[in-house]
Amino acid sequence: AQTVTQSQPEMSVQEAETVTLSCTYDTSENNYYLFWYKQPPSRQMILVIRQEAYKQQNATENRFSVNFQKAAKSFSLKISDSQLGDTAMYFCAFMKSRGNQFYFGTGTSLTVIP
Amino acid sequence: DTGVSQDPRHKITKRGQNVTFRCDPISEHNRLYWYRQTLGQGPEFLTYFQNEAQLEKSRLLSDRFSAERPKGSFSTLEIQRTEQGDSAMYLCASSLFDVNEKLFFGSGTQLSVL
Protein backbone atom coordinates (compact mmCIF):
# COMPACT_ATOMS: atom_id res chain seq x y z
CA ALA A 1 0.00 0.00 0.00
CA GLN A 2 1.08 3.53 -0.66
CA THR A 3 1.13 6.17 2.06
CA VAL A 4 1.76 9.89 1.89
CA THR A 5 2.82 11.84 4.96
CA GLN A 6 2.77 15.57 5.47
CA SER A 7 4.20 16.31 8.88
CA GLN A 8 3.46 20.05 8.96
CA PRO A 9 -0.24 20.66 9.67
CA GLU A 10 0.17 24.44 9.59
CA MET A 11 2.74 26.87 8.29
CA SER A 12 2.98 30.59 7.79
CA VAL A 13 5.24 32.81 5.73
CA GLN A 14 5.67 36.52 5.23
CA GLU A 15 4.63 37.89 1.89
CA ALA A 16 7.50 37.84 -0.66
CA GLU A 17 9.45 35.28 1.40
CA THR A 18 10.16 31.65 0.53
CA VAL A 19 8.58 28.66 2.21
CA THR A 20 9.09 24.91 1.87
CA LEU A 21 6.40 22.31 2.51
CA SER A 22 7.48 18.77 3.27
CA CYS A 23 6.12 15.48 2.01
CA THR A 24 7.34 11.92 2.33
CA TYR A 25 5.84 8.81 0.86
CA ASP A 26 6.20 5.08 1.09
CA THR A 27 6.01 2.79 -1.91
CA SER A 28 7.64 -0.26 -3.41
CA GLU A 29 6.93 0.99 -6.92
CA ASN A 30 9.71 2.26 -9.16
CA ASN A 31 7.61 4.22 -11.62
CA TYR A 32 5.13 6.71 -10.28
CA TYR A 33 3.97 10.31 -10.26
CA LEU A 34 3.97 12.85 -7.46
CA PHE A 35 1.80 15.92 -7.26
CA TRP A 36 1.16 18.99 -5.19
CA TYR A 37 -2.42 20.23 -5.13
CA LYS A 38 -3.64 23.52 -3.72
CA GLN A 39 -7.06 23.94 -2.14
CA PRO A 40 -7.95 27.61 -1.48
CA PRO A 41 -10.76 28.50 0.90
CA SER A 42 -13.22 28.20 -2.01
CA ARG A 43 -12.42 24.47 -1.81
CA GLN A 44 -11.69 23.61 -5.46
CA MET A 45 -8.47 21.63 -5.70
CA ILE A 46 -6.00 22.90 -8.26
CA LEU A 47 -2.91 21.14 -9.55
CA VAL A 48 0.22 23.08 -8.65
CA ILE A 49 3.00 20.89 -9.93
CA ARG A 50 3.68 17.33 -11.11
CA GLN A 51 6.82 15.19 -11.03
CA GLU A 52 7.51 11.92 -12.84
CA ALA A 53 9.67 9.60 -10.76
CA TYR A 54 11.84 8.53 -13.67
CA LYS A 55 12.92 12.13 -14.28
CA GLN A 56 15.86 13.27 -12.22
CA GLN A 57 15.28 16.93 -12.96
CA ASN A 58 13.10 18.67 -10.42
CA ALA A 59 9.87 20.13 -11.79
CA THR A 60 9.38 23.88 -11.81
CA GLU A 61 6.28 25.98 -12.47
CA ASN A 62 6.96 29.70 -12.16
CA ARG A 63 7.33 30.41 -8.41
CA PHE A 64 6.75 26.76 -7.48
CA SER A 65 9.48 24.15 -7.54
CA VAL A 66 10.03 20.75 -5.98
CA ASN A 67 12.93 18.97 -4.39
CA PHE A 68 12.46 15.33 -5.35
CA GLN A 69 14.70 12.87 -3.55
CA LYS A 70 13.73 9.44 -4.84
CA ALA A 71 16.01 7.42 -2.59
CA ALA A 72 14.78 9.25 0.48
CA LYS A 73 11.17 9.16 -0.80
CA SER A 74 10.87 12.85 -0.20
CA PHE A 75 9.00 15.40 -2.30
CA SER A 76 9.03 18.94 -0.91
CA LEU A 77 7.41 22.01 -2.44
CA LYS A 78 9.16 25.37 -2.44
CA ILE A 79 7.14 28.51 -2.97
CA SER A 80 9.23 31.56 -3.79
CA ASP A 81 8.11 35.18 -3.51
CA SER A 82 5.00 34.13 -1.57
CA GLN A 83 1.80 35.96 -2.41
CA LEU A 84 -1.41 36.43 -0.44
CA GLY A 85 -3.19 34.24 -3.00
CA ASP A 86 -0.97 31.33 -2.02
CA THR A 87 -2.90 31.02 1.24
CA ALA A 88 -4.50 27.58 1.01
CA MET A 89 -4.31 23.95 2.02
CA TYR A 90 -1.62 22.11 0.13
CA PHE A 91 -1.88 18.38 -0.47
CA CYS A 92 0.87 16.08 -1.59
CA ALA A 93 -0.34 13.14 -3.71
CA PHE A 94 1.06 9.94 -5.19
CA MET A 95 -0.02 7.77 -8.09
CA LYS A 96 1.81 4.73 -9.40
CA SER A 97 2.43 4.57 -13.11
CA ARG A 98 -0.66 3.22 -14.89
CA GLY A 99 -2.25 3.12 -11.48
CA ASN A 100 -5.86 3.49 -10.56
CA GLN A 101 -5.94 5.86 -7.66
CA PHE A 102 -4.30 8.87 -6.17
CA TYR A 103 -3.19 8.80 -2.56
CA PHE A 104 -3.27 12.09 -0.68
CA GLY A 105 -1.55 13.31 2.43
CA THR A 106 -3.43 15.07 5.22
CA GLY A 107 -2.42 18.49 3.99
CA THR A 108 -0.52 21.56 5.17
CA SER A 109 -2.42 24.75 5.82
CA LEU A 110 -0.30 27.64 4.56
CA THR A 111 -1.00 31.23 5.54
CA VAL A 112 0.77 34.10 3.81
CA ILE A 113 1.04 37.06 6.14
CA PRO A 114 0.98 40.55 4.62
CA ASP B 1 -14.27 23.18 -21.78
CA THR B 2 -15.67 24.46 -18.50
CA GLY B 3 -13.90 22.03 -16.20
CA VAL B 4 -15.45 19.51 -13.85
CA SER B 5 -18.83 20.56 -12.52
CA GLN B 6 -20.73 19.16 -9.57
CA ASP B 7 -24.30 19.60 -8.51
CA PRO B 8 -25.54 20.53 -5.99
CA ARG B 9 -22.89 22.58 -4.19
CA HIS B 10 -24.57 22.03 -0.85
CA LYS B 11 -27.03 19.43 0.40
CA ILE B 12 -28.67 19.29 3.80
CA THR B 13 -30.66 16.19 4.57
CA LYS B 14 -32.15 14.34 7.49
CA ARG B 15 -30.72 11.08 8.70
CA GLY B 16 -32.25 8.16 6.85
CA GLN B 17 -32.96 10.04 3.63
CA ASN B 18 -31.42 9.20 0.27
CA VAL B 19 -29.30 11.73 -1.60
CA THR B 20 -27.86 11.81 -5.11
CA PHE B 21 -25.02 13.92 -6.43
CA ARG B 22 -24.07 14.56 -10.03
CA CYS B 23 -20.70 15.11 -11.64
CA ASP B 24 -19.98 16.25 -15.18
CA PRO B 25 -16.32 15.63 -16.04
CA ILE B 26 -14.21 17.35 -18.65
CA SER B 27 -15.66 16.03 -21.89
CA GLU B 28 -12.70 14.14 -23.30
CA HIS B 29 -11.63 12.61 -20.00
CA ASN B 30 -12.05 8.87 -19.79
CA ARG B 31 -11.52 8.49 -16.03
CA LEU B 32 -13.81 9.77 -13.35
CA TYR B 33 -13.16 9.56 -9.62
CA TRP B 34 -15.19 10.13 -6.51
CA TYR B 35 -13.42 11.20 -3.33
CA ARG B 36 -14.68 12.12 0.12
CA GLN B 37 -13.04 14.78 2.24
CA THR B 38 -13.68 15.61 5.86
CA LEU B 39 -12.46 18.73 7.60
CA GLY B 40 -8.73 18.76 8.10
CA GLN B 41 -8.13 15.64 6.05
CA GLY B 42 -6.97 14.85 2.56
CA PRO B 43 -9.32 13.40 -0.04
CA GLU B 44 -10.18 9.76 0.53
CA PHE B 45 -10.73 7.53 -2.49
CA LEU B 46 -14.24 6.12 -2.94
CA THR B 47 -14.46 4.75 -6.46
CA TYR B 48 -13.48 5.37 -10.04
CA PHE B 49 -14.68 4.70 -13.57
CA GLN B 50 -12.85 4.21 -16.80
CA ASN B 51 -15.37 5.18 -19.43
CA GLU B 52 -18.61 3.54 -18.24
CA ALA B 53 -16.97 0.73 -16.29
CA GLN B 54 -16.64 1.03 -12.52
CA LEU B 55 -13.26 -0.56 -11.98
CA GLU B 56 -12.66 -0.18 -8.29
CA LYS B 57 -14.46 0.65 -5.09
CA SER B 58 -12.85 1.42 -1.78
CA ARG B 59 -13.24 -1.30 0.82
CA LEU B 60 -14.29 1.48 3.15
CA LEU B 61 -17.32 2.19 0.98
CA SER B 62 -20.54 1.05 2.59
CA ASP B 63 -23.16 -0.84 0.58
CA ARG B 64 -25.32 2.24 1.04
CA PHE B 65 -23.15 4.00 -1.51
CA SER B 66 -23.59 3.41 -5.23
CA ALA B 67 -22.20 5.17 -8.25
CA GLU B 68 -22.98 5.05 -11.93
CA ARG B 69 -21.55 6.50 -15.09
CA PRO B 70 -23.94 5.69 -17.91
CA LYS B 71 -22.47 6.00 -21.39
CA GLY B 72 -19.16 7.09 -19.92
CA SER B 73 -20.22 10.70 -19.55
CA PHE B 74 -21.63 12.19 -16.33
CA SER B 75 -21.67 10.25 -13.08
CA THR B 76 -24.00 10.05 -10.11
CA LEU B 77 -23.20 9.10 -6.55
CA GLU B 78 -26.12 7.98 -4.41
CA ILE B 79 -26.10 7.50 -0.66
CA GLN B 80 -29.03 5.58 0.76
CA ARG B 81 -30.26 5.84 4.35
CA THR B 82 -27.82 8.62 5.16
CA GLU B 83 -26.08 8.70 8.54
CA GLN B 84 -24.49 11.61 10.36
CA GLY B 85 -21.07 10.11 9.64
CA ASP B 86 -21.70 10.63 5.93
CA SER B 87 -21.40 14.38 6.41
CA ALA B 88 -18.44 15.43 4.29
CA MET B 89 -17.37 17.12 1.08
CA TYR B 90 -17.81 14.79 -1.88
CA LEU B 91 -15.33 15.57 -4.62
CA CYS B 92 -15.44 14.46 -8.22
CA ALA B 93 -12.36 14.49 -10.42
CA SER B 94 -11.56 13.45 -13.95
CA SER B 95 -8.45 12.67 -15.91
CA LEU B 96 -7.26 11.50 -19.30
CA PHE B 97 -5.73 8.21 -18.33
CA ASP B 98 -2.37 7.23 -19.74
CA VAL B 99 -1.83 10.65 -21.24
CA ASN B 100 -0.81 13.04 -18.52
CA GLU B 101 -2.06 11.54 -15.26
CA LYS B 102 -3.41 14.82 -13.96
CA LEU B 103 -6.55 15.00 -11.87
CA PHE B 104 -8.93 17.90 -12.38
CA PHE B 105 -11.34 18.45 -9.53
CA GLY B 106 -14.80 19.87 -9.28
CA SER B 107 -15.84 22.25 -6.52
CA GLY B 108 -17.44 19.45 -4.56
CA THR B 109 -20.79 18.81 -2.92
CA GLN B 110 -20.93 19.58 0.79
CA LEU B 111 -23.28 17.13 2.48
CA SER B 112 -24.67 17.78 5.94
CA VAL B 113 -26.73 15.04 7.56
CA LEU B 114 -28.83 16.25 10.49
Contacts between the chains, C-beta under 8 A, distances in Angstrom:
chain1	res1	chain2	res2	distance
A	4	B	42	7.7
A	33	B	101	5.1
A	35	B	102	7.7
A	35	B	103	7.6
A	37	B	103	7.8
A	37	B	105	7.8
A	42	B	107	7.3
A	43	B	89	6.8
A	43	B	107	6.2
A	43	B	108	5.7
A	44	B	105	6.0
A	44	B	106	7.2
A	44	B	107	4.6
A	44	B	108	7.3
A	45	B	43	7.5
A	45	B	91	7.1
A	45	B	93	7.6
A	45	B	103	7.8
A	45	B	105	3.9
A	46	B	105	7.6
A	47	B	102	5.6
A	47	B	103	7.0
A	47	B	104	7.4
A	50	B	101	7.5
A	50	B	102	6.3
A	91	B	42	5.2
A	91	B	43	7.3
A	93	B	42	7.9
A	93	B	103	7.9
A	95	B	101	6.1
A	98	B	98	6.8
A	100	B	48	6.4
A	100	B	55	6.4
A	100	B	56	5.6
A	101	B	33	7.4
A	101	B	45	4.8
A	101	B	48	6.5
A	101	B	56	7.0
A	102	B	33	7.5
A	102	B	43	7.8
A	102	B	45	7.2
A	102	B	103	6.0
A	103	B	45	7.6
A	104	B	42	3.4
A	104	B	43	5.0
A	104	B	44	7.7
A	105	B	42	5.4
A	106	B	40	7.4
A	106	B	41	5.8
A	106	B	42	5.1
A	107	B	40	7.5
A	107	B	41	7.3
A	107	B	42	5.4
